[in-house]
Structures are given as structure tokens and as C-alpha cells.
Amino acid sequence: MSVDRPLIGVLALQGDVREHTAALTEGGARVISVRRQSELAEVDGLVLPGGESTTISRLLETFELLEPLRVRIAEGMPTYGSCAGMILLAEKVLDGRPDQHQLGGLDMIVRRNAFGRQVDSFEEDLDVAGIDGGPMHAVFIRAPWVESASPAVEVLATVPDTPAAGAAAGRIVAVRQGDVLATAFHPELGGDHRVHRLFVDIVRKS
């Protein structure tokens, strides 16, 4: 690994691949799209973008990436998941489909589509532990939230108790366990690349 510019993959089966690529590049990484085992084997870290978690899990199986990815995460590869990526990294998901595959890496339970349908997207300013420079403007689109997490999981952000938050108030929406990072929101969409810079730094230090 080049310490200055680690090679980070973006899983390119569905979701905001281009936006994640731009944010990681701005954060100081070299970036490749990952669709094959050979590409997965090259990278120092991996981003799982948003999209539809059941579709992504099915495509992981189709592209023969499911088990190799589980192995690499278990071996300690730094991994970041946003929205659907958070769902895939959780040990258990509520309201998921019976055929949905979990990658593991985060000892927690998430509720899929907790924030409601596409029309119920939600935006809020969040204080995120480990990220300096003031609150982040977070965009949630049919997002999950964390129902419960083990003590091994560090909570980085919760939804503040505001009138707009409703049932989401107090819910956990950003976490870290070792070198695995996840957010329920989409930082790649807002132009604020601090989460991606944090992840690049995690990869550098791994």
C-alpha cells in the first residue's frame, strides 16, 4: 500500500459509484471500481455505496464476490458502507428479505428503510464524533437506522431531537467498529467529503 495514496475500491454493482469515487479522490486516495474478485484482491479498503441492499446482496452472489468479501472484512480490510452499505455490514437486519445476505463486520442490528419510502427522505445537521469542522448536513433516503449495537460498536452520530426528526430522534446513524465505518446517510451526495477523508485516514493507518 502507498501510505500517502492508498488504493480504495468502490463496489460498482449498484448505487452512487461516481460520487463516492470523486469524494475518495478528493480525500487523497487512488480509486478503482470493484466488480471482480481480482479487483477486490488489489484494494487496501472498500466502499459499499447506497442502493438497494437486497439487490446488492444478490449481485454479490451473482458476481461471486459474496464469500471473498466476507473473508476480507473478517480479516480486517477497512470497509465503509453508506445507507444500503450499512445494512449489508450489520450482523442482523430487521425488515429484510429472507434471501438477503449479510457481510458482517458490525456487531449491531439495523432496521431497513426505517426512515420510510423515497418521498420521506429526511435531512438533518449532525455532530459526528471524530470529524472536526462543525456539524455535517446529512441526507437520508429510505435510510436504515441502528436498532441496537454491542459495546464493541462506537456510536459516532445520532439524530438530534428536533420537531422534524419525529421517530428518528435519538436513533444511531453513524458507527465504527475497528476499521469498519458506516453511515445511514449519504455523505457522497452533499459535497461534504469529511466522512470520506476519515475513511481514507483509517485505510492509511490500517
Beta strands, then each sheet from edge to edge (+ up, - down):
strand 1: 7-11
strand 2: 30-34
strand 3: 45-48
strand 4: 79-82
strand 5: 90-94
strand 6: 106-111
strand 7: 122-126
strand 8: 136-140
strand 9: 145-149
strand 10: 154-158
strand 11: 172-177
strand 12: 180-183
sheet 1: 2+ 1+ 3+ 4+ 12+ 11- 10+
sheet 2: 5+ 6+ 9-
sheet 3: 7+ 8-
end
